[in-house]
Amino acid sequence: MIGTTVWIFDENNRVYPRDSKGQSIGGGPIWREHWRPVQIVSETKRSWVTAYRDKIPKKGHDPRLYAFTRNEIEEMAYVHENRYRLSQKVQSLCDPKKMREIAAILDRVDA
């Protein structure tokens, strides 16, 4: 793992949307841009240590804070971009059969 690039979610690393002229177009920061790459430079018994001295636990790291591949970031971006829309669809659902199907899926995920 030493020498490997990982990504750390940095809430302070903010990039805002811009138009073709480079002018800010408003809105919140781009979620994907919060991730900053950093190299692992050493390790302890329980953690990997980055070039910025962040410690990433070897076991049980929080995927909302650390990613080991770009694909992990893309998967989390899908969740980030779709969570609210899907929750609103569930909120407005009136079909008990569909609600039970969703509950069954969520029960499988929690098990």
N, C-alpha and C positions, 0 to 999 in steps of 0.2 A: 504493500500500500504506500510506502514512502515514495514520494515523487509523483503520486497520482493526483490528478486534479479532481476536486470535489466542488460542490456549489453550496453556499451558505445563504439562507434567506436573510437579507439585510433590509429591514423596514426603512432605514434612512437612505438607502440607495434608490433614489426616485428619478424616473425618466418620464416626462409627460408627452402626450401625443402632439405631433406637429404636422403642419400641412406641407405641401410640396415646396414652399418657400422657406421652410424652417421656422415658421411662426407657430407659437403655441395655439392649439385649438380648444383649449379648456378641457375640463374633465379631470378625473383623478389620475394618479400615476399608473403606468402600465405594469400590471402585476408581474409579468415575466421578468421585467427589468430589475426587480428587487433582488434577484439571484446574482451573487457575485462569485466568480471562480476563484479558487485558492488552492495552493498545493499543500499536500501533507508533507511535513518536513521531519517529523519524528513520531514516536509513539511511547505510550506508557503501558502498563499492564492492562489498563481498562479503557484507554482512549487513544485516538489519533490526534496529533497536534498539528495545526496548520501554520502556515507562514505568518499569520496574524495572531498566533498564540491562542486561537480558539481551540477548544477541546471537543472532539466529537466522540461520544461513547461508542465503543465497539459493539455493544449489545444494547438493543432497545432504543436506538436513536429515533428522534421524532422526524418523520418524513416531511413535516411542514417546515422544518428548520434546516435540514440537511438533505442533499441529493448527491448520489454517487454517479448518476448518468444524466444526460440531457433528456432521455426518454422519461425518467422519473419526473422531471420538471414538466414535460408535456402532459403527462398523465394528471398531475396535480393541477395544471392549468385548465384541463378539461373540467375537472371537478369545480374549480373556482369559477369558471365562466358559465357553468350550467346549473349549479346548485340552486340558485334563487329561482330560476325559471321553472325547474322541475318541482321545487317545493310549492310554488304557486299553483301548478297544475294539480298537485295532490291536495292542496288546500281547497280548491274549487271542485274536487271530485264528488260526484253524487251517486256513483255506481258502486254498490256494496261488493259486487263480484271483483271489480278492479281493485278496490281498496283491500280486499282480502288477499289478492294476488301480490300487491305491493307489500303488505304486511308479511306474507310468507317469504318473499325475497329478503326483506330486511331481517327477519328472524334467522334465515340461513346465514346471513352476513355476520350477525352477532354471535352465532353459535361457535 
